Amino acid sequence: MKKTLAIVASLAIAAAVIIVVVVRKKDGPHHHHDAKTGAVEAVGIDQTDTAVSMMAMLNAPDQATPCLTAFAAIEAEGAAMKLHNGKSMFKWVAPKDAFVAACEQLPAAQQQCMAPRYRRDHPDDCQKNRPMPEALKPMYVGEPIPEANPAKP
């Protein structure tokens, strides 16, 4: 079960990166919402929000440790969503000291995989070393990831 959740989380991150690439190619760097809204937007986080979130996290500067880098990426995501007037990927994030302390309790390989760019660049290693959801709860709680093509009632 835990391995399945880790795989689902990894696939969700990969899907978000793919969305970023597709949105950038399709709409260019100045994409804005138009009057048409889709079902994904109705669940609170639209594809553009996800793209902005992922780009902000991937572009956050590296810090002295993987845990500090992970926290900086989450801060960058929050700042980008405020500028974008979008909805964050996170319901809750621990204060920096608590986040870093919990992260540093993880094995070194899992700490590395907390940093989004490292996770993107080392997908096989991070699929094996992704922290389990229970280990992440003291650090953050994520929003549900919207389906790209939600089922119709």
C-alpha positions as MATLAB code, in Angstrom:
seq = 'MKKTLAIVASLAIAAAVIIVVVVRKKDGPHHHHDAKTGAVEAVGIDQTDTAVSMMAMLNAPDQATPCLTAFAAIEAEGAAMKLHNGKSMFKWVAPKDAFVAACEQLPAAQQQCMAPRYRRDHPDDCQKNRPMPEALKPMYVGEPIPEANPAKP';
ca = [
       0.000    0.000    0.000;
       2.744    2.449    0.973;
       4.712    1.601   -2.157;
       1.592    2.203   -4.253;
       1.091    5.623   -2.645;
       4.724    6.513   -3.312;
       4.378    5.458   -6.949;
       1.145    7.466   -7.315;
       2.851   10.538   -5.817;
       5.803   10.148   -8.198;
       3.476    9.783  -11.171;
       1.539   12.880  -10.096;
       4.739   14.910  -10.023;
       5.755   13.564  -13.426;
       2.306   14.449  -14.785;
       2.641   17.982  -13.433;
       5.991   18.389  -15.197;
       4.440   17.145  -18.448;
       1.597   19.653  -18.027;
       4.156   22.423  -17.631;
       5.825   21.450  -20.902;
       2.529   21.144  -22.785;
       1.148   24.452  -21.473;
       4.359   26.310  -22.293;
       4.488   24.911  -25.836;
       0.774   25.414  -26.481;
       0.242   28.838  -25.014;
       3.691   30.355  -24.735;
       5.048   32.164  -21.690;
       2.084   34.548  -21.380;
      -0.792   32.105  -20.943;
      -3.841   33.585  -19.210;
      -7.201   32.134  -18.349;
      -9.939   32.860  -20.812;
     -13.692   32.822  -20.296;
     -13.823   29.050  -20.800;
     -13.241   27.022  -17.659;
     -12.980   23.302  -17.413;
     -13.866   20.701  -14.814;
     -10.294   20.657  -13.521;
     -10.646   24.310  -12.528;
     -13.806   23.488  -10.647;
     -11.870   21.326   -8.171;
      -9.780   24.283   -7.041;
      -6.411   23.809   -8.700;
      -6.411   24.146  -12.456;
      -3.713   22.962  -14.854;
      -2.194   26.433  -15.021;
      -1.921   26.570  -11.216;
      -0.175   23.204  -11.232;
       2.187   24.365  -13.962;
       3.036   27.559  -12.077;
       3.530   25.596   -8.860;
       5.864   23.083  -10.461;
       7.887   25.702  -12.319;
       8.336   27.730   -9.133;
       9.461   24.673   -7.201;
      11.846   23.508   -9.917;
      13.361   26.998  -10.228;
      13.897   27.559   -6.499;
      17.591   27.948   -5.666;
      19.538   25.139   -4.056;
      20.278   25.586   -0.366;
      22.935   24.122    1.948;
      21.050   20.827    2.444;
      18.387   18.849    0.561;
      15.885   19.577    3.364;
      16.506   23.323    3.168;
      16.224   23.085   -0.628;
      12.875   21.293   -0.289;
      11.561   23.965    2.084;
      12.787   26.747   -0.233;
      10.950   25.074   -3.133;
       7.711   24.992   -1.132;
       8.168   28.662   -0.178;
       8.755   29.524   -3.854;
       5.560   27.679   -4.797;
       3.577   29.628   -2.209;
       4.998   32.963   -3.363;
       4.298   32.132   -7.018;
       0.711   31.191   -6.238;
       0.162   34.472   -4.383;
       1.482   36.408   -7.397;
      -0.628   34.276   -9.740;
      -3.710   34.497   -7.492;
      -3.828   30.717   -7.700;
      -4.251   27.921   -5.205;
      -1.228   26.276   -3.606;
      -0.539   22.564   -3.912;
      -0.252   22.477   -0.108;
      -3.014   22.647    2.508;
      -0.457   23.063    5.271;
       3.314   23.376    5.572;
       5.185   23.115    8.857;
       7.247   26.101    9.990;
      10.783   25.992    8.596;
      12.469   24.673   11.757;
       9.914   21.872   12.202;
       9.950   21.015    8.477;
      13.746   20.773    8.364;
      13.933   18.804   11.639;
      11.406   16.236   10.360;
      13.125   16.046    6.988;
      16.514   15.470    8.599;
      15.091   12.395   10.354;
      14.726   10.718    6.951;
      17.536    8.586    5.492;
      19.954   10.604    3.310;
      18.602    9.150    0.031;
      15.051   10.172    0.973;
      16.225   13.648    1.989;
      17.707   14.128   -1.490;
      14.418   13.106   -3.078;
      12.579   15.817   -1.138;
      14.208   18.422   -3.404;
      12.064   18.771   -6.574;
      14.909   19.240   -9.085;
      16.794   16.254   -7.695;
      13.591   14.193   -7.850;
      13.038   15.279  -11.463;
      16.637   14.485  -12.448;
      16.794   11.113  -10.631;
      13.344    9.556  -11.151;
      14.444    5.928  -10.741;
      16.376    6.571   -7.528;
      13.557    8.670   -6.104;
      10.906    6.143   -7.008;
      12.815    3.712   -4.752;
      13.634    6.324   -2.088;
      10.536    8.521   -1.947;
       9.473    9.083    1.672;
       6.227    7.393    2.629;
       3.162    9.604    3.186;
       3.294    9.071    6.965;
       6.850   10.459    7.042;
       5.709   13.561    5.117;
       2.792   14.467    7.438;
       5.001   16.364    9.946;
       6.341   18.429    7.017;
       3.308   19.172    4.847;
      -0.154   18.148    3.771;
      -0.843   18.400    0.057;
      -4.047   19.331   -1.695;
      -5.712   16.527   -3.665;
      -4.319   16.355   -7.175;
      -7.018   17.066   -9.767;
      -7.683   14.576  -12.481;
      -6.740   15.709  -15.977;
     -10.012   14.303  -17.387;
     -12.485   13.925  -14.529;
     -15.276   11.383  -14.937;
     -18.632   12.801  -15.888;
     -21.564   12.074  -13.522;
];
